[in-house]
Amino acid sequence: MIWHAVALTEDVAVGGVLPIEIDGQELVLWRSASGELAACDARCPHQWAHLGPGGAVDGEELVCLSHFWRFAIDGTASKLAMNGRRDDKGSVRTHQVRESDGGIEVAITTD
């Protein structure tokens, strides 16, 4: 496993989303409302919207603002129906992320 230094801890505030690129792969770093850091592929599997400029953190999920698919830290996806029901959707690939000494590192997950 190869760890890549990608950002400083201060670059991803609570509720923040940061687009990054590693070896030509577009990713986003995001921090949930509870402060948990996550890394995932940058494109929503629905219609390929970029989750950097087109994503927002809502609680413990990253929401694609194009069609409101919601991604949990583990990459599982859902969409809230008008009546509050959660419908499962296609997941997004996640990557290992760690913070150390004020820096953030990501290890790319391969399929």
C-alpha positions in Angstrom: 0.0 0.0 0.0 1.4 3.4 -1.0 0.3 6.5 1.1 0.2 9.8 -0.8 0.5 13.1 1.1 -2.4 15.2 -0.3 -3.4 18.0 2.0 -3.0 19.6 5.4 -5.5 18.8 8.2 -6.6 22.5 8.1 -7.5 22.2 4.4 -10.6 20.0 5.2 -12.7 21.6 7.9 -15.8 20.0 9.4 -18.4 20.0 6.6 -15.7 20.7 4.0 -15.1 19.0 0.7 -11.7 19.2 -1.1 -11.0 17.9 -4.6 -7.6 16.2 -5.0 -5.9 14.1 -7.7 -3.5 11.1 -7.2 -1.8 9.6 -10.2 -4.5 10.9 -12.5 -7.4 9.7 -10.4 -9.9 12.4 -9.3 -10.9 12.0 -5.6 -12.5 14.1 -2.9 -11.6 14.4 0.8 -14.5 15.4 3.0 -15.1 15.7 6.8 -18.4 14.8 8.4 -20.2 16.8 11.0 -18.7 14.6 13.7 -15.2 15.3 12.3 -14.5 12.0 10.6 -12.4 12.3 7.5 -13.2 10.3 4.3 -11.8 9.9 0.8 -13.7 8.7 -2.2 -13.8 8.8 -6.0 -14.8 12.3 -7.1 -17.6 11.3 -9.5 -21.1 10.4 -8.6 -22.0 7.0 -10.1 -25.4 8.4 -11.2 -24.6 10.9 -13.9 -20.9 11.5 -13.2 -21.2 14.9 -11.5 -18.1 16.0 -9.7 -18.5 15.7 -5.9 -15.9 18.5 -5.3 -17.7 21.6 -6.5 -21.0 19.7 -6.8 -21.0 18.0 -3.4 -21.9 19.1 0.1 -21.6 17.5 3.5 -24.9 16.9 5.4 -24.3 15.4 8.8 -22.4 12.1 8.2 -23.0 12.0 4.5 -21.6 13.6 1.3 -24.5 14.7 -0.9 -24.3 15.0 -4.7 -26.1 18.3 -5.4 -27.1 17.3 -8.9 -29.7 14.7 -7.9 -29.2 14.4 -4.1 -27.7 10.9 -3.9 -26.2 10.6 -0.4 -22.9 8.8 0.3 -21.9 7.5 3.7 -18.3 7.4 4.8 -18.1 3.7 3.8 -19.3 4.6 0.2 -22.8 3.2 0.5 -25.4 5.4 -1.2 -29.0 6.2 -0.9 -31.6 8.8 -1.8 -34.3 10.1 0.5 -37.8 9.9 -0.9 -40.3 12.6 -0.3 -41.9 10.5 2.4 -38.6 10.0 4.2 -37.9 6.5 2.9 -34.3 5.7 2.0 -33.8 4.0 -1.4 -30.4 2.2 -2.0 -28.3 3.6 -4.8 -25.0 2.7 -6.4 -22.1 3.1 -4.1 -18.9 5.1 -4.6 -15.4 3.7 -4.2 -13.7 4.8 -1.0 -10.0 5.0 -0.1 -8.1 4.7 3.1 -7.2 8.0 4.6 -5.2 9.0 7.7 -4.1 12.1 9.5 -0.7 12.5 11.1 1.3 15.5 12.3 -1.0 18.0 10.6 -1.1 16.2 7.3 -3.6 14.0 5.4 -2.5 11.0 3.4 -4.6 8.7 1.1 -3.9 5.2 -0.1 -5.7 4.4 -3.4 -8.0 1.4 -3.2 -7.8 -0.9 -6.2 -10.6 -3.1 -7.4 
